[in-house]
């Protein structure tokens, strides 16, 4: 009975998130080049020099409470990508939208973001693809000190960008901006793979020729012996 109940709860949570993320009536102009069914992974349209994929971010706020204080702890709950996502107005982008609850905290969604691939960053994308676990990163900003009041419906964390570029995420982390990550979505992975295939050719690895130290040593010995023999001959003839 408990497993059936858990299944129902899981389905309800999924439907809440999907409702917040998706928009079946998205305008055609907002759509990105479509990918054919999994396994073929080929773009219908020619690959541009840069490609932007709409993204929505869901952060999870868990409250840590002690005797006389409490504070939020933030986690990246989910990232959705694709042209079907809800467009964001200014207030949604700045404040986030309450999306429901998880088992451990409150969920907030921010839409209107884009994951952009650039031709000159293809080498970094390629290294991510051949790694064990390509990640997508959400760079955030702690806005606790801004004028948000004490309204618990207003999150104190705000996403500012979404990227698959590790260097970009590392640069943000060095400035003390919170950076969260999750395994890259299947759709985003296919777009990144296609983008790299279209714009990047890894340099062929050329094995460096090993020096034959033994042969070089023998040659040096022969030269030394020949030099010694010539000097000895000059001394014998009184020329030395």
Secondary structure, DSSP 8 states (H G I E B T S, - for coil): -HHHHHHHHHHHHHHHHHHHHB-TT--GGG----B-STTT--BSS---SEEEEEEEEEEEEEEEE-SS-EEEEEEEEEEEESTTB----HHHHHH-EEEEE-SSSEEEEEEEEEEEEEGGGHHHHHHHHHSSS-EEEEEEEE-TTSS-TT-TTS-SEEEEEEES-HHHHHHHHHTT--EEEEE--HHHHHHHHHHHHHH-------------HHHHHHHHHHHHHHHHHHHHHHHHTT--
